[in-house]
């Protein structure tokens, strides 16, 4: 049975569970526990004979042979006890709970997992199955899971440009379900002829991340495990701590990340009346250029501190990072001065599960301290103007970004040519601006567009009604977000 059939088989049962009150996210969480247990059991058998840290009384055969109320009781006990273990095992089962209350339904899910030989599947097949399930879960708008799922074609395009190398470390301070790690792992595996030491380094010592949401971290660990990164007995390299709290313990060769879209950092406190309230939280970091409660600006600063002096980064950020004044201007000017901010990819709406998001990708290389600004010119690729995508009918594909990858020129980005020309090609999407031109702009704004919006002048080129309706919704939501920001500013 191929991977798509297995995905369909596993996911088809979600509809039955849905009627019983089990959400897609809860179902995926239970699948994570059960697939892990089944794989651990298989690896403990010949020909693998691996020592597994799961206590014998909670191994897969003990779960499989129970039914009815005894199964439910035993499963709850198993989750609780395994969550107390150390290492990968404890991280996978941290705060685990049974969300399938009907013992007969739980038994059917266990039987379904038991039918497959997970250890014998290739890592590409197992990984594709789990990624397929994560994608389906992200489509569930009500669950909010989409905020942890960066479009895979965008991730692949970023990795194609950055071209990570074997023997080099890769970090993501907000790794979600591990999309950047998997794409980098696949790129390195397929691009280079790795020797044994390089394969071992790639498997155990390349990837490091943070994810503060327990369930999302669990999904990331399982996703990496199924793709062949780490193993059941290894120590997890994804930390549950907030990456912004303190300077990084080590620096990395490459940072690839899509931080959370929420603008402000906040903590929940209980007031005198016993009610929970959100309160803005500011990170006081001596290694930051400026102190601010803006989460994206903090992540941009943090990424820069994570890099070795020769390190490279690609960071997905919302538009406000490119034009916001105050702390935003400080961060932009410092980034231009201390790093080589060489490329900005302007993304269209309709590609993220969070609606109305207007995002960009910043590509920059770290540099040793110097008197002269490290950025000489910034290349912009406008993939937003006159571009229309929707999640279902016209999703983003890797080939949509093929021109950007080619123009980025990953082999030698110092040999680039503009496609924009005021007279010969005013529709060109690839254009550069010098450091002096940018810092002379109001607030050193990087919010630059030059293409004519055809929908404003050419009624024959209007997008399809569905896309037009979606863009209207996104514009209204973006306006509401701006009004909220103004209101928050008036309250302070």
Secondary structure, DSSP 4 states (H G I P E B T S, - for coil): --HHHHHHHHHHHHHHHHHTT--HHHHHHHHHHHHHHHHHHHHHSTTT-----S-GGGSHHHHHT--HHHHHHHHHHHHHHHTTS-HHHHHHTTT-------HHHHHHHHHHHHTS-TTTS-HHHHHHHHHHHHHHHHT-GGGTGGGG---HHHHHHHHHHH---TT--EEETT-TTSHHHHHHHHHHHHHS---HHHHHHHHHTSEEEE--SHHHHHHHHHHHHHTTSS-TTSPP-EE-S-TTSS--SS-EEEEEEE----SB-EEEEE-TTS-EEEEE-----TTSSS--SBHHHHHHHHHHHHEEEEEEEEEEEETHHHH--THHHHHHHHHHHHEEEEEEEEPPSSSSSSTT--EEEEEEEE----SS-S--EEEEEE-STT----SSSS---GGGGHHHHHHHTTT-TTS-----BTTTBTT-SEEEEEHHHHHTSGGG------S--GGGT-GGGPPPHHHHHHHHHHHHHHHHHHHHHHHHHHH-
